[in-house]
Amino acid sequence: MKTTPVPPRGRPPLHVVQVIGGGSARVCTHVRSLTAGLVARGVRVTVCAPPGTEPDYGFTGLGARFVPLPRGTGPEAAAVLRAVCADAGVVHAHGLRAGVPSALALCGRRRTPLVVTWHARARSAGVRAWLMMLLERRVVRAARVVFGTTSDLVDRARRHGARDARLAPVTVSVTGGTYRGGWPGGPDGMAREKTRAELGVTGRPLVLAVGRLVPRQGHTTLLTASRAWRRLDPQPLLAIAGEGPTRPALQRRIDAEKLPVRLLGRRTDALDLLAAADVAVLPARWEGRAVVAQEALRAGVPLVASAVGGLPELVGDAALLVPYGDADALAEAVGGLLGDPARRSGLAAAGRAQAATWPSEDDTVAQVLSVYDELAPQGG
């Protein structure tokens, strides 16, 4: 981290309120990273988020104040934020569910700027899609600056009338979890083999997916693709780490079709699992700067992912991209990699090289702080 700046004499430290509307791991991890960097630079940080996020992400342990935020976008959440933001220099909302109550809380407070980071697009249909569009428009127009994590989100914010929309790629640390450092060629091959043995994949390839078990993650397509891998020798195991409402349906299909798939449930050792994998897959319907994609490329694990959202600009030529929902293309890409060690090695090297071009956590914090300094009223 950079050295902590000393506020000018007589001026209190900048107070920044970070607002999280949901419990997305991607958003909470980003806010945790921002919080750590801001506190280290002498910024006073308050994190407003659903109560369950504090035990998992430990914002107070980083030196921030934590305020539980009622779920939803209604007046109750806005009232909590109005009190918390009374002396804020900047309010930074992460996502639409955070942006709506933040905008309501700041009505009539022109001196307190609102920054919104748009991490992902909401997928809706019919009347709900129309309502979501109205909310999006209200939030981006209320914000002084909108950060979009992908180019398409920046473009969408501008079409909605954002005063200032900027590309704000975010990065995450790979030091979380219980990573034991055992990817091929890494410092601890024994740890890798231990993880593989625990999963029962000694002598056979391991294909890994990490993500919540919900329809948008594309697990149905992934199971369809796994049918083709039954013909491979040795037959790979597809392991899916994550928990969610579609688990019972996925398990029934695995059992009925005798698929080479194992549902691992929620895991705290996702980095170890990645390090043990021969190929990582990300078949989601939409992703921005997906954490699992960043971790896979950093670890030198070949990645096959949907060509959606911000993934193409994140991975460049360092991963194989296939159309979303195309099980045949997904099966062919993974099967081809499993049968071509030289190509896997090439992608591993390309992944590490691509990851080296991404902004560091320190770069991300510095970029955000420069915007705060640009917007915050003197003495905020």
N, C-alpha and C positions, 0 to 999 in steps of 0.2 A: 504494500500500500504506500501511497505517497505520504509525506509528512503532513501532520495535521496543521491546517492553517490557523493562525491566531486572529480572531475577529478584531477589527479596528477598535482602538481604545474608546470606551464609552458606548459601543454598539453591542447589543446582545446577540448571541448566536442565532443564525437563521433557524426558524422552526418550520419543519416540513411535515405535513401529515400525509402518510401513505394509506390509501384506501383500497381494500380488497373486498369485492362483493361476493365472491364464491370461494370454493376451496380448491380450485385447480392447482395441482402440484406445480405446473409450469409457472403460473403467476406467483404463487407463494415462494417458490425457489428464487425467482427473479427479485421479488421484493425483499427477501432475506438478504440477497447479495447486495442490493442497493443500500439497505439499512446498515449493513456492516461497513460498507465503504463510506457512507455519509457520516456515520457516527465517528469513524476514524478521522474524518476531516473537520471535526468540531461542530457538525450540524446537530441540532436537537431534533430527534425524530419521534413521531407518534405513529404507531401502526393501528389502524382501525380495520378489524376483520372479524369474520365469524368466530365465535369462542373456541371452536375445536382446532383452529389453526395454531394457536400459541403453543400447546403441548408438542406439536409435531415440528414446529419451525423455530421455536425459542427466540422470538424477537426481543424479549426483555433481557435475555442473556447476552444480547449484542449491545445492550445499553440503551435500547429504545423503550418508550412507554407503550404499553399495549392497552387498547380500549376495545372491549367486545362490541361488535356491530350487529344489530338485528338483521336477520336475513330478509331479502326483499329490497324493493326500490321505493317503498312508500314513505309516508311522513315520519314514521317511527325512526327509521334509519337516518333520515334527514335531520331530525331533531337532535339525535346523538352527535352527528357530525357538526351541526351548527354550534353546539357548546364546545366541542373539541377544537374547532377551527377558529375560535374567537381571536387567538393571537398568532395564527399561522401566517408565515410569510408566503408559503406556497402549499397548495393542496394538489396531490398527485393521485388521480384515480386510475385504477388498473381494470379495464374492461367496462362494458356497458352497465352491468349491474352495480358497479361502483360509481360510474359516471353520473347516473341519474340522481341518486340521493345527494351526491356531492354538488351537482349543479343547483339542486333545490336549496341546499344548505347555504350556498354562497350568493343566493339572490339578494341583491341590494348591497353586496360587499364588493364593490368594484376594485378596491385596492388589493384584494386577495386573489391572485391569479390561479386558475385551474389548468392543470396539465393532465392530459388523458393519454394513457398508453393503450392502444388497441391491439390486443394479443391475438385475437381470433375472430372469425366471422360466425355469427349465429346463423344456424340453418333452420329455416322455418318455411311454412307454406300457407297459402290462403290468407285469411284475415290476420293471423299471427305474424306473417311475414310483413304485411303492411304496417302493423303496429310497431314491429321491431325497426322498420325503416324510419318511422317517425321518431322513435326514441334515439336512434343513431344520429339523426339529423339534429335533434335538440342538444344532445351531448356534445357533438363535435363543434356546433356553433357556439356553445357556452364556453368552450375551452380556448385559452389563449394559444396553446400549442397542442397539437395532436401528434403523438408518436405512433407510427404504424410499424409493426415488426416485419412486414413484408411490403413490397412495392404495390401489390394490388390493394392492400388496406390503405396505404397512403393515397392512392388514386381515388378510392371510394370516399375517403374523408374529404378530399377536395371537391368531389362531385356533390357531397352533402353540404358544402359551403363552409368548410373549415377555414379559419382565418390564416392559420399557419400549420401545415401538415408536413412532417419530416419523417424520413426513414430512420428508424432507431433500432437497428439489430441489437439483440441482447445476447449475452453469453452466460453460461453457468459454469461453476467450478466442478471438476471431477473428483474433488476430495471428499464428497459426501458418501454416505453409505458405509459399507464394510469392505471396500475394494481391497483385494489382496495382491493385485498386480501380476496376474498370470497369463496375459495374452501371449500368443505364439511369438517367440523372440523377446518376450518381456523378462523382467527380473526374477520371476518366480513361477516357472513352469510346473512345479510340483503342486502349487495351489490350484492352478488351472486343472490339472488332472484330478485333484481331489474333488473339485466342484463337479467335474464330468462324472466321476464315479458315483457321487451322491445322487446324480440324476439318472444313473443307469445307462450312460452313453459311452462306456469304454469300448473302443473298437468300432464305433459308428459315428456318423456326423451329427452335429447338434445345430438345429435351426432355432433361433430365438426371436420371439416377439415380446415386447414389454408395453403394456398399456391397459387402461381400464376396460373392462368387459362391457362395452356399450356398442350399439350398432354402428356408430360413425367410425369406429376403429377398424372396421373391415375384417373382423375375424371370420365371418361367414365365408367370405371369399378365400381367406387363408385356409380354412378347412377343406374347401373344394380343391384348392391347389394341392393340398397334401395327399389327395388320392393318387396323383401321378407319382409321388415320391415312393409309394409302396413298391414300385417296379425297380427301384434303384438297389444296387448291391454294393456295400451294405446299406440297409434301409435307414434313412435318417430319422431322428426323433425331432418333432416340432414341439418345443416347450413354450408355453404362453404364461408369462408372469403378469398377474393383475387380478383384480376382483371387480365384480359388478353384476348388474341385474341379468345379463344374458348368460351367465355361467350355467344355470341348469339346462337351458336349451342347447348350448354348445356341448355340454357333457353327454346329453342324450344322443346327439348326432355322432359324437366320437365313438360311443359305445355301439350304436346301431350299425355304423359303417366300418367299425374296427379300424379306425384311422390311427396312424402313428403319431398321436398327439397327446400331450400331457398338460393339463391345466395346473399350474403351480400355486395359484392363489396369490394373495398379496405377499410380496417379498421385500425385505430390507437390504438384500444383497444383490440388487440389480446390476451393479457394476461388475461383481464377480461373475454373475451369469453371462454378461456380455463378453467378458474376458475368456470365458470357456467356450463360447460359440464359434462355429465355423462360418456361419452366415447370420446376419441379423435382418429381420424383415419388419417393414412398417407400411401396412396396407391401408392406412387411414384415408378417409374421405377428404379431409382437409387438415393441414398442419401449417404452422408458421415456422418458427425456428425450433423444431422439436428437440426436446432434451435428449431423447434416446438416440436420435440421429447424430447429435453433436458428440455424445459419449461414444457411439460406435466408431465414428471416424477418428476421434482422438485415440481410441484404443487400437486402431488398425484392424477393426473387424469389418469385413465386406458387408455392404448394406444394399438391400433391394427395397425400394420404397415406391409409393404412389407418386406420380408426377403431378402434384397438386400444391396449391398455396405457395408457401415460401420455400418448399423443399428444393426445387430446382436451383434457385439462387443460393441456397445454403450449401448444397453439396457439390454443385458444379458437375465436373466429369468424374468425381471421386466415388460415385455410387451408380448402381443400375436403377433407372426409373422406368416404371411400367404404368399403363393407364389404370386409374382407379376402377376397381370392380372386375378387372380382366383376370380371371383365375388362371386361364391358360398361359397368358404372358407371365404371370407371377410364377407359376410352376416351372415354366421353361427357364426363366432367369435364374431361379434358385438352383434348379437341377443342373444347369450349365456350369454354374460356379462350383458346385460340389464336385463335379467331374473334372475340374480344371484348376489344379493347385497353383499353377503359374499365374493364372488370371486373378485368383484370390490374393496372391502375394502382391500383384500389381495394384489392385484396388486398396489393399492395406496401406501400401506406401503412399498412394495418391490421397487416401483419406487423411493420413497424418499431415501431409503437405497442405491439403485444403484447410484443415483445422488451424494450422499455423497462420493462416491469413485472417482468421476471425478476430474481432476485437476481444481483448481480455476483459475480465471483470473490472479491472482498474480503468481501462479505456471507457467502458460503459458508464461507470460511476462518474468519471470526469466529464463525459458528454452531457449527462443529465444535470450534473451540478452547474455546468456552464449555462444551461437554460434557466435553471432556478435563479442564478445570479443575474441573468438578463431580465427576468420578470419580476423578481421580488422587490417590493417597495423598500426604500432606504430605511435601515433600522429594523427590517422584518426578521 
